[in-house]
């Protein structure tokens, strides 16, 4: 800076133009801003802001001297004699000026003949504008200040935190006198206006995953409000100097640690974006956390975001408590809130839990004096039986949200509900959830107790008290497993089970709660991503919730979960989809056999999704496997076998086959082209078929596995290969042999399900029997989704699951006639 001063002195001596002086200053400012990251890396939170403020002060002081020299030359009067002062306002006045924030400057003057004060003000402003500094300025006479303060609450606020920079101390003294008058004018009106403004900003900027560090909940405005009101009432220059009966050392220490961290976060946010930015967006977290020295990994980013949320909560808590003491005699009490106050005799957390639980028969708001009591309440090392009893009582109350949110505000939630310890302040970077995990969980409980969907409300009211209490615990703990290496669904279910036993929920309800948490995201995923008119989809979903009670509960849980994610997530569109899934599921509850199959398939799918080979496939390939329509593949084969078949299918363009001839002959075929299966079976009719599987895969592919009763000679393998190849060429070749089938051997059920019919064939085993059946199906364009062929003691027991494409159920008499030859 000394070098710049020397350059400017030389320019002044040479009578250089203003723009040349501004050019030198502009280069100095650019150099300064280019090195800010280095300065930031070696500075604390407030310390960095003070350094930045002082740098801007030095530039303004230099500009003042330049203007003074240009106006008066060698005859310049003493600075004190010029009726003009530069005054810092806002964050600049508090010495908390962030890197790219506006520099709020006020020029106060008196119009005295002979000084050309207005011309000097213009010169100061012209030079400032030419330097490129982002300036917000006001120009007033001393006499105007009081009247100006009455026009706008924001102006009054800025004036009471004024700070002298340069100019006449006489003018500054008069300015301070005017500010003193402003400070004492309508204290009650000022306080209530600022509290109303705070409530509006809290509503507009809640504590989300992308918090507004300035105007949002727990942001700098909250801390500033304590300072502003302290300044109005006590003329204090900082929060720490407020009376001890308002702020004790412990409270201030915790508050200051949080504030210092947020100062650094905001400075890093400005540096990362190169502009004024108050919203900590998710996409900015990597750069901001890097500037603060956090490890550049998901874990490092989570630690950073977690500390941001925790710090904002601390600011919110202490400011609520201090503002109550400061404003108690002035503010208009909000009668709409049912406040709960501290009891003088309660000394332990357990006693307070009992008090809160008893009050939760109606919705309440914790009074800040209660929060202050909770801040200083000793935290137990572990919960005893009595505490668990009181916690159990909370979940049986109609408004347990009021209790849980009170504990959250006081930062005691993790001490009273141990399962959520790891999710308190835990960030969610999925772009879907708008809140940290614990805040989301609390909001879910709120929506559970304030259901605005009448249909779901009726389902809720139909539950018993025990069921409602269990479901409240489930809703609160459904995400308690997040932040671990294992799937949070399973971890959450385990945490719920342990906690539920401690608060003496009955075993049958614990088992139900475990299942609800394990599958708590399933209903919303299926409803919003799957075809709700696909029977496989409905059966697969319902197999997890095979009773109406379970369906009711997962429906209620899904509503609460989605409502707690953020605004308009549970909307008319998503509500319609979920209602449709619920109703479709209710309709299939009686289909015990189908649900049993779907449940077994779901188990196999879950096993697949944990398989390393499955997880190594592309996401699109994984999806195709899980959506294969044939249940047989999932019910009969192990996960690795399903993966191997699928991998082979992904490589198949026309057809591929594999022949095994160890203990017995097995032929496996995957085909995309048309395939004359009846021809192949007729060519092999001298061999007894003991089992055949037909499974529909994906991309119009089918898998065939035919097991025969015996081995063949190795020299016959080549003929079998030729038969297979010809099965894809000789599509019109028909079999000559017609087996004997009687009408009573055939059982057709077209009501098997909405999508599929089923045909059972039980008859004497005959050569060419299966070939004949397949040929009849091909002739009539009947689509076999799954076939299970089994031979035992010379009797066949074949099952064919057939797609309802209009060719089967409308032609059952004709099909039976063709199969039996009219017998």
BADREN-844735 format. One line per field, with one value per residue (C-alpha): residue number from 1; chain; x, y, z. Coordinates in pm, whole numbers, m for minus. Example, Ala and Ser with C-alpha at 12.3 -4.5 7.8 and 13.67 -1.06 7.14 Angstrom:
! BADREN-844735
lummar (1	2) $
nudo (A	A) $
px (1230	1367) $
py (m450	m106) $
pz (780	714) $
This chain:
! BADREN-844735
lummar (1	2	3	4	5	6	7	8	9	10	11	12	13	14	15	16	17	18	19	20	21	22	23	24	25	26	27	28	29	30	31	32	33	34	35	36	37	38	39	40	41	42	43	44	45	46	47	48	49	50	51	52	53	54	55	56	57	58	59	60	61	62	63	64	65	66	67	68	69	70	71	72	73	74	75	76	77	78	79	80	81	82	83	84	85	86	87	88	89	90	91	92	93	94	95	96	97	98	99	100	101	102	103	104	105	106	107	108	109	110	111	112	113	114	115	116	117	118	119	120	121	122	123	124	125	126	127	128	129	130	131	132	133	134	135	136	137	138	139	140	141	142	143	144	145	146	147	148	149	150	151	152	153	154	155	156	157	158	159	160	161	162	163	164	165	166	167	168	169	170	171	172	173	174	175	176	177	178	179	180	181	182	183	184	185	186	187	188	189	190	191	192	193	194	195	196	197	198	199	200	201	202	203	204	205	206	207	208	209	210	211	212	213	214	215	216	217	218	219	220	221	222	223	224	225	226	227	228	229	230	231	232	233	234	235	236	237	238	239	240	241	242	243	244	245	246	247	248	249	250	251	252	253	254	255	256	257	258	259	260	261	262	263	264	265	266	267	268	269	270	271	272	273	274	275	276	277	278	279	280	281	282	283	284	285	286	287	288	289	290	291	292	293	294	295	296	297	298	299	300	301	302	303	304	305	306	307	308	309	310	311	312	313	314	315	316	317	318	319	320	321	322	323	324	325	326	327	328	329	330	331	332	333	334	335	336	337	338	339	340	341	342	343	344	345	346	347	348	349	350	351	352	353	354	355	356	357	358	359	360	361	362	363	364	365	366	367	368	369	370	371	372	373	374	375	376	377	378	379	380	381	382	383	384	385	386	387	388	389	390	391	392	393	394	395	396	397	398	399	400	401	402	403	404	405	406	407	408	409	410	411	412	413	414	415	416	417	418	419	420	421	422	423	424	425	426	427	428	429	430	431	432	433	434	435	436	437	438	439	440	441	442	443	444	445	446	447	448	449	450	451	452	453	454	455	456	457	458	459	460	461	462	463	464	465	466	467	468	469	470	471	472	473	474	475	476	477	478	479	480	481	482	483	484	485	486	487	488	489	490	491	492	493	494	495	496	497	498	499	500	501	502	503	504	505	506	507	508	509	510	511	512	513	514	515	516	517	518	519	520	521	522	523	524	525	526	527	528	529	530	531	532	533	534	535	536	537	538	539	540	541	542	543	544	545	546	547	548	549	550	551	552	553	554	555	556	557	558	559	560	561	562	563	564	565	566	567	568	569	570	571	572	573	574	575	576	577	578	579	580	581	582	583	584	585	586	587	588	589	590	591	592	593	594	595	596	597	598	599	600	601	602	603	604	605	606	607	608	609	610	611	612	613	614	615	616	617	618	619	620	621	622	623	624	625	626	627	628	629	630	631	632	633	634	635	636	637	638	639	640	641	642	643	644	645	646	647	648	649	650	651	652	653	654	655	656	657	658	659	660	661	662	663	664	665	666	667	668	669	670	671	672	673	674	675	676	677	678	679	680	681	682	683	684	685	686	687	688	689	690	691	692	693	694	695	696	697	698	699	700	701	702	703	704	705	706	707	708	709	710	711	712	713	714	715	716	717	718	719	720	721	722	723	724	725	726	727	728	729	730	731	732	733	734	735	736	737	738	739	740	741	742	743	744	745	746	747	748	749	750	751	752	753	754	755	756	757	758	759	760	761	762	763	764	765	766	767	768	769	770	771	772	773	774	775	776	777	778	779	780	781	782	783	784	785	786	787	788	789	790	791	792	793	794	795	796	797	798	799	800	801	802	803	804	805	806	807	808	809	810	811	812	813	814	815	816	817	818	819	820	821	822	823) $
nudo (A	A	A	A	A	A	A	A	A	A	A	A	A	A	A	A	A	A	A	A	A	A	A	A	A	A	A	A	A	A	A	A	A	A	A	A	A	A	A	A	A	A	A	A	A	A	A	A	A	A	A	A	A	A	A	A	A	A	A	A	A	A	A	A	A	A	A	A	A	A	A	A	A	A	A	A	A	A	A	A	A	A	A	A	A	A	A	A	A	A	A	A	A	A	A	A	A	A	A	A	A	A	A	A	A	A	A	A	A	A	A	A	A	A	A	A	A	A	A	A	A	A	A	A	A	A	A	A	A	A	A	A	A	A	A	A	A	A	A	A	A	A	A	A	A	A	A	A	A	A	A	A	A	A	A	A	A	A	A	A	A	A	A	A	A	A	A	A	A	A	A	A	A	A	A	A	A	A	A	A	A	A	A	A	A	A	A	A	A	A	A	A	A	A	A	A	A	A	A	A	A	A	A	A	A	A	A	A	A	A	A	A	A	A	A	A	A	A	A	A	A	A	A	A	A	A	A	A	A	A	A	A	A	A	A	A	A	A	A	A	A	A	A	A	A	A	A	A	A	A	A	A	A	A	A	A	A	A	A	A	A	A	A	A	A	A	A	A	A	A	A	A	A	A	A	A	A	A	A	A	A	A	A	A	A	A	A	A	A	A	A	A	A	A	A	A	A	A	A	A	A	A	A	A	A	A	A	A	A	A	A	A	A	A	A	A	A	A	A	A	A	A	A	A	A	A	A	A	A	A	A	A	A	A	A	A	A	A	A	A	A	A	A	A	A	A	A	A	A	A	A	A	A	A	A	A	A	A	A	A	A	A	A	A	A	A	A	A	A	A	A	A	A	A	A	A	A	A	A	A	A	A	A	A	A	A	A	A	A	A	A	A	A	A	A	A	A	A	A	A	A	A	A	A	A	A	A	A	A	A	A	A	A	A	A	A	A	A	A	A	A	A	A	A	A	A	A	A	A	A	A	A	A	A	A	A	A	A	A	A	A	A	A	A	A	A	A	A	A	A	A	A	A	A	A	A	A	A	A	A	A	A	A	A	A	A	A	A	A	A	A	A	A	A	A	A	A	A	A	A	A	A	A	A	A	A	A	A	A	A	A	A	A	A	A	A	A	A	A	A	A	A	A	A	A	A	A	A	A	A	A	A	A	A	A	A	A	A	A	A	A	A	A	A	A	A	A	A	A	A	A	A	A	A	A	A	A	A	A	A	A	A	A	A	A	A	A	A	A	A	A	A	A	A	A	A	A	A	A	A	A	A	A	A	A	A	A	A	A	A	A	A	A	A	A	A	A	A	A	A	A	A	A	A	A	A	A	A	A	A	A	A	A	A	A	A	A	A	A	A	A	A	A	A	A	A	A	A	A	A	A	A	A	A	A	A	A	A	A	A	A	A	A	A	A	A	A	A	A	A	A	A	A	A	A	A	A	A	A	A	A	A	A	A	A	A	A	A	A	A	A	A	A	A	A	A	A	A	A	A	A	A	A	A	A	A	A	A	A	A	A	A	A	A	A	A	A	A	A	A	A	A	A	A	A	A	A	A	A	A	A	A	A	A	A	A	A	A	A	A	A	A	A	A	A	A	A	A	A	A	A	A	A	A	A	A	A	A	A	A	A	A	A	A	A	A	A	A	A	A	A	A	A	A	A	A	A	A	A	A	A	A	A	A	A	A	A	A	A	A	A	A	A	A	A	A	A	A	A	A	A	A	A	A	A	A	A	A	A	A	A	A	A	A	A	A	A	A	A	A	A	A	A	A	A	A	A	A	A	A	A	A	A	A	A	A	A	A	A	A	A	A	A	A	A	A	A	A	A	A	A	A	A	A	A	A	A	A	A	A	A	A	A) $
px (0	292	412	68	61	396	273	m37	167	378	70	m78	247	226	m142	m248	m614	m850	m877	m499	m509	m808	m616	m336	m588	m776	m458	m382	m734	m704	m370	m523	m823	m600	m409	m712	m709	m356	m462	m769	m563	m371	m659	m942	m1308	m1363	m992	m1009	m1313	m1143	m833	m1049	m1242	m919	m790	m1104	m1069	m715	m831	m1115	m880	m640	m921	m1033	m682	m663	m993	m882	m552	m722	m985	m751	m402	m127	m384	m571	m720	m687	m902	m1105	m1192	m1360	m1731	m1735	m1697	m1685	m1890	m1914	m2259	m2394	m2149	m1878	m1964	m1946	m1606	m1761	m1735	m1720	m1507	m1763	m2031	m2138	m1935	m2201	m2064	m2236	m2098	m2221	m2159	m2263	m2316	m2079	m1991	m1638	m1569	m1736	m1834	m2066	m1796	m1554	m1817	m1865	m1490	m1467	m1751	m1613	m1275	m1445	m1656	m1352	m1166	m1438	m1520	m1876	m2018	m2352	m2358	m2574	m2510	m2682	m2640	m2620	m2956	m3125	m3019	m3306	m3577	m3412	m3406	m3783	m3849	m3727	m3640	m3342	m3193	m3239	m3067	m2773	m2734	m2714	m2412	m2217	m1838	m1612	m1356	m1210	m1289	m1398	m1428	m1655	m1898	m1865	m1948	m2261	m2344	m2311	m2544	m2798	m2757	m2815	m3143	m3232	m3145	m3387	m3672	m3962	m3762	m4069	m4164	m3810	m3786	m4121	m4047	m3712	m3866	m4135	m3867	m3675	m3985	m4043	m3684	m3691	m4003	m3847	m3507	m3551	m3257	m3218	m2932	m2863	m2882	m2879	m2594	m2699	m3079	m3173	m3236	m2926	m2759	m2577	m2902	m2995	m2664	m2690	m3038	m2900	m2636	m2885	m3124	m2830	m2710	m3054	m3096	m2740	m2537	m2303	m2044	m2058	m2263	m2001	m2031	m2401	m2482	m2396	m2754	m2840	m2543	m2316	m1964	m2051	m2329	m2116	m1823	m2038	m2203	m1871	m1718	m2016	m2010	m1636	m1680	m1966	m1762	m1499	m1760	m1912	m1573	m1482	m1818	m1741	m1392	m1520	m1781	m1595	m1907	m2145	m2313	m2502	m2657	m2433	m2545	m2459	m2247	m2031	m1951	m1639	m1466	m1574	m1471	m1138	m1067	m1138	m892	m1135	m1041	m1176	m1387	m1750	m1666	m1482	m1773	m2016	m1811	m1807	m2181	m2259	m2063	m2241	m2582	m2466	m2329	m2649	m2848	m2623	m2668	m3043	m3061	m2857	m3014	m3363	m3267	m3091	m3353	m3622	m3438	m3357	m3704	m3930	m4046	m4099	m4230	m4590	m4639	m4766	m5091	m5128	m4847	m4916	m4593	m4455	m4239	m3974	m4063	m3835	m3819	m3715	m3341	m3282	m3346	m3571	m3796	m3816	m3901	m4186	m4309	m4286	m4460	m4749	m4792	m4795	m5168	m5182	m4936	m4697	m4396	m4101	m4056	m3696	m3669	m3733	m3461	m3222	m3302	m3237	m2901	m2779	m2949	m2691	m2682	m2703	m2423	m2682	m3059	m3215	m3544	m3734	m3615	m3715	m4056	m4092	m3972	m4228	m4495	m4394	m4472	m4816	m4907	m5100	m4830	m4497	m4351	m4367	m4148	m3901	m3862	m3805	m3524	m3387	m3385	m3198	m2954	m3048	m3214	m2919	m2898	m3263	m3319	m2986	m3060	m3047	m2708	m2529	m2791	m2810	m2698	m2608	m2625	m2803	m2641	m2892	m3055	m3392	m3398	m3405	m3303	m3040	m3151	m3265	m3460	m3624	m3717	m3875	m4075	m4200	m4337	m4500	m4679	m4783	m4956	m5101	m5233	m5422	m5524	m5866	m5832	m5495	m5628	m5906	m5647	m5447	m5752	m5830	m5505	m5495	m5301	m5018	m5005	m5000	m4720	m4516	m4569	m4455	m4132	m4095	m4152	m3897	m3633	m3689	m3364	m3167	m2941	m2801	m2435	m2318	m2148	m2439	m2771	m2956	m3283	m3138	m2936	m3243	m3454	m3195	m3173	m3551	m3569	m3324	m3490	m3843	m3754	m3621	m3947	m4145	m4326	m4480	m4289	m4546	m4544	m4163	m4150	m4398	m4198	m3876	m4040	m4182	m3838	m3669	m3904	m3991	m3891	m4051	m4401	m4286	m4033	m4281	m4558	m4341	m4118	m4311	m4612	m4896	m5109	m4845	m4952	m4595	m4522	m4829	m4766	m4400	m4486	m4777	m4573	m4387	m4711	m4950	m5217	m5436	m5297	m4945	m5057	m5230	m4915	m4674	m4917	m4920	m4541	m4487	m4712	m4520	m4181	m4253	m4418	m4107	m3871	m3964	m4232	m4458	m4293	m4615	m4842	m5164	m4975	m4763	m5064	m5267	m4993	m4953	m5329	m5347	m5072	m5248	m5582	m5426	m5245	m5563	m5722	m5455	m5433	m5633	m5402	m5201	m5015	m4921	m4809	m4601	m4429	m4375	m4227	m3984	m3888	m3835	m3599	m3401	m3392	m3257	m2988	m2902	m2864	m2596	m2403	m2074	m2112	m2460	m2339	m2059	m2319	m2445	m2741	m2955	m2861	m2938	m3279	m3356	m3272	m3492	m3779	m3777	m4140	m4068	m4090	m3963	m3612	m3603	m3771	m3560	m3216	m2950	m2842	m2515	m2696	m2944	m2654	m2473	m2786	m2847	m2489	m2518	m2847	m2693	m2443	m2708	m2813	m3003	m2961	m2707	m2708	m2511	m2521	m2420	m2389	m2247	m2489	m2773	m2831	m2925	m2984	m2993	m3103	m3135	m3313	m3420	m3534	m3839	m3772	m3949	m3933	m4186	m3957	m3659	m3859	m3996	m3643	m3547	m3870	m3676	m3540	m3750	m3785	m3790	m3794	m3820	m3811	m3923	m3852	m3918	m3616	m3585	m3548	m3783	m3538	m3644	m3447	m3512	m3365	m3451	m3336	m3352	m3355	m3037	m2702	m2638	m2332	m2078	m2100	m2470	m2391	m2317	m2660	m2827	m2642	m2773	m3127	m3094	m2969	m3250	m3500	m3426	m3448	m3724	m3989	m4277	m4183	m4452	m4438	m4597	m4686	m5005	m5007	m5319	m5451	m5792	m5998	m5985	m5603	m5621	m5703	m5726	m5756	m5806	m5859	m5513	m5420	m5494	m5206	m5167	m5368	m5238	m5278	m5194	m5147	m5150	m5141	m4955	m4601	m4573	m4309	m4381	m4632	m4455	m4370	m4740	m4846	m4582	m4680	m5046	m4945	m4725	m5005	m5240	m4977	m5004	m4722	m4570	m4416	m4310	m4331	m4252	m4243	m4196	m4218	m4254	m4349	m4445	m4683	m4630	m4721	m4672	m4756	m4776	m4809	m4960	m4981	m5335	m5293	m5642	m5544	m5580	m5873	m6106	m6019	m5993	m6250	m6074	m5735	m5857	m6012	m5689	m5480	m5709	m5802	m6167	m6128) $
py (0	235	196	295	600	710	664	871	1145	1165	1181	1457	1651	1621	1732	1402	1348	1167	865	813	807	574	347	303	231	m11	m212	m219	m345	m614	m731	m738	m948	m1187	m1268	m1301	m1681	m1677	m1431	m1642	m1958	m1796	m1609	m1695	m1624	m1276	m1198	m1233	m1007	m746	m755	m710	m427	m249	m281	m113	150	229	270	504	706	742	851	1107	1252	1258	1446	1680	1756	1813	2042	2260	2202	2337	2530	2228	2284	2030	1725	1796	2136	2002	1946	1597	1241	897	648	270	106	m248	m538	m290	m91	m405	m492	m807	m710	m1019	m1033	m948	m784	m430	m164	37	387	696	1044	1286	1659	2011	2271	2550	2832	2830	2457	2335	2023	1884	1913	1722	1451	1419	1387	1113	921	959	819	535	441	448	203	m59	m117	m241	54	117	476	733	1107	1304	1617	1565	1737	1485	1168	1145	1204	954	688	713	627	268	11	m108	244	283	m53	49	383	238	28	315	334	632	589	928	1300	1544	1413	1708	1586	1232	1353	1523	1208	1000	1238	1197	818	830	1008	753	468	581	659	405	114	m110	m44	m118	m443	m577	m479	m661	m972	m973	m938	m1229	m1453	m1373	m1454	m1780	m1884	m1788	m1946	m2256	m2470	m2688	m2872	m2545	m2291	m1915	m1820	m1458	m1444	m1803	m1985	m1958	m1722	m1396	m1199	m1389	m1300	m943	m909	m982	m713	m457	m494	m496	m174	m14	m110	m100	84	m212	m250	m630	m923	m1032	m708	m759	m810	m1152	m1215	m1217	m1414	m1633	m1737	m2096	m1990	m1722	m1961	m2217	m1940	m1778	m2107	m2160	m1799	m1805	m2118	m1964	m1648	m1866	m2057	m1738	m1595	m1921	m1913	m1566	m1672	m1991	m1811	m1484	m1289	m1210	m1541	m1631	m1965	m2268	m2471	m2841	m2791	m2537	m2763	m2925	m2591	m2423	m2721	m2737	m2374	m2464	m2754	m3048	m3375	m3383	m3695	m3771	m3819	m3486	m3306	m3468	m3361	m3007	m2991	m3153	m2885	m2612	m2744	m2791	m2435	m2287	m2475	m2338	m1980	m2036	m2177	m1910	m1622	m1747	m1759	m1421	m1240	m1352	m1189	m876	m823	m961	m618	m479	m744	m830	m1192	m1430	m1562	m1821	m2027	m2260	m2194	m2438	m2282	m2432	m2565	m2436	m2769	m2980	m3037	m3348	m3430	m3714	m3475	m3247	m3543	m3629	m3270	m3252	m3586	m3483	m3160	m3337	m3406	m3082	m2908	m2671	m2450	m2448	m2106	m1979	m1984	m2360	m2396	m2206	m2451	m2740	m2593	m2618	m2948	m3224	m3487	m3848	m4087	m4354	m4385	m4574	m4767	m4464	m4249	m4516	m4526	m4149	m4171	m4445	m4215	m3945	m4166	m4245	m3876	m3711	m3446	m3612	m3386	m3096	m3290	m3415	m3071	m2916	m3161	m3092	m2716	m2769	m3006	m3290	m3525	m3761	m3798	m3893	m4105	m4293	m4459	m4121	m4022	m4067	m3891	m3564	m3292	m3564	m3415	m3572	m3504	m3698	m3387	m3521	m3459	m3092	m3135	m3304	m3649	m3559	m3255	m3470	m3729	m3464	m3322	m3672	m3704	m3363	m3468	m3797	m3597	m3346	m3566	m3356	m3644	m3758	m4112	m4164	m3994	m4254	m4532	m4370	m4343	m4711	m4812	m4898	m4683	m4939	m4948	m4568	m4542	m4806	m4630	m4298	m4463	m4617	m4282	m4112	m4385	m4491	m4319	m4380	m4622	m4358	m4264	m4626	m4859	m5103	m5034	m4787	m4982	m5285	m5084	m4873	m5184	m5320	m4991	m4975	m5329	m5256	m4926	m5070	m5346	m5088	m4890	m5216	m5229	m5574	m5827	m5867	m5491	m5481	m5739	m5534	m5216	m5384	m5480	m5132	m4973	m5236	m5150	m4789	m4651	m4928	m4783	m4443	m4606	m4854	m4594	m4341	m4567	m4881	m4976	m4990	m5197	m5467	m5759	m5868	m5523	m5528	m5883	m5810	m5507	m5665	m5975	m5759	m5643	m5941	m5806	m5498	m5372	m5379	m5209	m4938	m4879	m4862	m4622	m4395	m4421	m4335	m4031	m3904	m3979	m3801	m3507	m3464	m3452	m3100	m2878	m3026	m3369	m3533	m3358	m3439	m3633	m3849	m3894	m4034	m4281	m4405	m4436	m4642	m4876	m4914	m5001	m5241	m5412	m5446	m5631	m5905	m5966	m6289	m6438	m6638	m6861	m6576	m6361	m6649	m6682	m6307	m6307	m6586	m6400	m6081	m6269	m6394	m6044	m5907	m6177	m6087	m5721	m5811	m6027	m5878	m6010	m5861	m5525	m5524	m5522	m5201	m5043	m5100	m5470	m5507	m5351	m5589	m5891	m5776	m5707	m6050	m6171	m6537	m6624	m6976	m6853	m6684	m6966	m7253	m7108	m6968	m6604	m6688	m6914	m6637	m6397	m6644	m6705	m6331	m6257	m6515	m6361	m6013	m6158	m6342	m6187	m6478	m6789	m6977	m7319	m7540	m7924	m8108	m8488	m8593	m8793	m8716	m8508	m8142	m7890	m7516	m7269	m6892	m6763	m6433	m6570	m6790	m7141	m7465	m7632	m7898	m8004	m8040	m8237	m8467	m8539	m8634	m8824	m9147	m8985	m8940	m8578	m8556	m8179	m7871	m7506	m7226	m6877	m6543	m6319	m5972	m5814	m6084	m6354	m6689	m6948	m7320	m7593	m7954	m8240	m8596	m8919	m9063	m8984	m9024	m9155	m8887	m8945	m8847	m8497	m8377	m8492	m8312	m7992	m8030	m8076	m7754	m7558	m7699	m7593	m7237	m7312	m7570	m7360	m7512	m7877	m8057	m8362	m8681	m8852	m8750	m8863	m8954	m8680	m8687	m8381	m8466	m8453	m8078	m7810	m7447	m7148	m6817	m6640	m6733	m6364	m6046	m6094	m6470	m6787	m7124	m7469	m7795	m8117	m8446	m8755	m9072	m9006	m9059	m8996	m8673	m8552	m8227	m8167	m8197	m7946	m7694	m7727	m7656	m7347	m7222	m7275	m7057	m6793	m6865	m6701	m6919	m6705	m6994	m7368	m7630	m7986	m8276	m8656	m8902	m9272	m9253	m8965	m8608	m8311	m8010	m7648	m7369	m7004	m6827	m6459	m6327	m6189	m6277	m6606	m6839	m6766	m6692	m7024	m7273	m7516	m7509	m7561	m7860	m8006	m7970	m8116	m8414	m8468	m8454	m8732) $
pz (0	72	m287	m416	m190	m330	m689	m618	m448	m762	m984	m768	m790	m1171	m1167	m1328	m1420	m1182	m1411	m1397	m1019	m1030	m1268	m1014	m740	m965	m1030	m659	m585	m855	m714	m367	m473	m668	m347	m119	m122	21	290	364	414	701	869	1104	1036	1179	1149	769	753	970	749	442	606	703	346	211	485	368	7	111	330	38	m195	64	75	m306	m325	m47	m225	m559	m409	m203	m341	m118	87	216	565	844	778	1094	955	640	728	581	712	553	756	714	738	753	756	661	972	1188	1038	892	525	309	m5	m271	m56	m134	44	226	257	394	342	610	564	650	385	496	251	116	141	m178	15	m252	m517	m294	m237	m613	m663	m397	m560	m915	m810	m622	m924	m1151	m924	m987	m622	m567	m381	m215	m94	81	112	389	593	968	1006	771	952	1199	938	699	972	1008	643	646	915	707	698	1073	1125	908	1084	1435	1337	1178	1205	1138	857	765	770	1036	1388	1459	1195	1331	1685	1557	1361	1678	1859	1581	1595	1973	1911	1640	1875	2143	1906	1916	2059	2080	1717	1600	1795	1676	1315	1326	1485	1217	949	1104	1103	735	640	840	651	318	389	609	717	408	241	55	338	301	531	555	576	655	982	1202	956	1015	1030	1347	1510	1382	1528	1875	1814	1676	1967	2211	2048	2076	2442	2580	2314	2311	2037	2030	2158	2409	2606	2676	3048	3195	3300	2928	2792	3001	2904	2809	2578	2415	2365	2180	1980	1887	1767	1536	1414	1343	1131	935	877	710	511	373	281	106	m71	m211	m315	m478	m688	m747	m654	m372	m285	31	m68	m11	m312	m331	m641	m454	m159	m316	m387	m63	151	m33	56	418	412	406	240	m115	m88	m22	346	357	193	435	736	607	533	867	1052	855	964	1323	1336	1195	1459	1733	1612	1592	1945	2124	1934	2024	2391	2400	2195	2439	2730	2530	2386	2660	2780	2431	2193	2125	2235	1967	2115	1838	1989	2277	2469	2723	2996	3225	3565	3836	4018	3720	3728	3517	3155	3263	3456	3154	2927	3158	3151	2771	2723	2945	2749	2410	2421	2219	1989	2167	2108	2350	2503	2474	2853	2838	2574	2801	3079	2843	2735	3094	3180	3244	2970	3090	3002	2930	2942	3231	3240	3367	3078	2826	2989	2947	2586	2520	2658	2407	2107	2248	2254	1968	1922	1981	1708	1955	2199	1939	1779	2123	2189	1842	1898	2224	2045	2283	2036	2000	2378	2420	2106	2069	1729	1552	1691	1358	1146	1340	1094	840	489	193	m144	m354	m500	m384	m11	79	444	657	771	1123	1002	736	999	1220	931	851	1205	1170	852	1012	1286	1038	756	504	274	402	267	441	755	774	743	1026	1249	1193	1366	1736	1984	1988	1609	1585	1842	1659	1327	1478	1587	1240	1069	1295	1261	898	789	1110	920	686	699	728	482	482	313	536	503	683	935	1015	1068	1315	1505	1524	1660	1944	2036	2011	2258	2503	2497	2523	2190	2152	1940	1662	1603	1614	1334	1135	1196	1082	753	701	745	527	240	326	m15	m219	m258	m388	m625	m770	m797	m978	m1186	m1275	m1489	m1237	m1473	m1500	m1286	m1217	m1076	m850	m727	m667	m456	m267	m183	72	235	212	452	434	764	624	303	507	711	418	250	556	596	229	261	566	412	83	258	474	175	71	m70	m337	m345	m233	m481	m665	m932	m699	m468	m758	m851	m495	m448	m769	m647	m313	m474	m724	m437	m232	m524	m533	m158	m189	m452	m199	m445	m676	m384	m250	m587	m603	m251	m343	m656	m455	m223	m523	m673	m345	m350	m707	m618	m364	m613	m731	m1087	m1107	m976	m1238	m1518	m1672	m1495	m1806	m1807	m1437	m1496	m1784	m1569	m1280	m1520	m1689	m1691	m1616	m1246	m1319	m1383	m1042	m853	m991	m1048	m821	m865	m1038	m1285	m1369	m1426	m1654	m1863	m1887	m1989	m2267	m2374	m2396	m2647	m2852	m3183	m3341	m3132	m2930	m2765	m2533	m2511	m2195	m2196	m1861	m1650	m1892	m2202	m2151	m2425	m2351	m2617	m2615	m2922	m3069	m3406	m3468	m3350	m3446	m3106	m3203	m3489	m3257	m3002	m3271	m3394	m3040	m2965	m2911	m2593	m2280	m2169	m1788	m1760	m1980	m1881	m2112	m1979	m2143	m2091	m2244	m2590	m2728	m2617	m2472	m2281	m2325	m2108	m2197	m1973	m2101	m1904	m2054	m2208	m2579	m2755	m2823	m3197	m3180	m3052	m3403	m3523	m3233	m3325	m3682	m3552	m3353	m3653	m3869	m3601	m3699	m4073	m4117	m3950	m4147	m4109	m3912	m3691	m3819	m3494	m3306	m2937	m2745	m2514	m2348	m2261	m1891	m1910	m1975	m1717	m1828	m1588	m1766	m1433	m1308	m1313	m1501	m1742	m1766	m1812	m1704	m1855	m1682	m1877	m1687	m1907	m1993	m2115	m2490	m2750	m2932	m2672	m2595	m2960	m3044	m2776	m2879	m3244	m3161	m2965	m3250	m3502	m3297	m3209	m2838	m2641	m2368	m2097	m1876	m1919	m1658	m1792	m1555	m1597	m1311	m1320	m1689	m1622	m1740	m1524	m1748	m1671	m1927	m1824	m2123	m2204	m2250	m2599	m2718	m2880	m2583	m2354	m2643	m2808	m2523	m2671	m3005	m2840	m2640	m2955	m3151	m2870	m2820	m3183	m3075	m2816) $
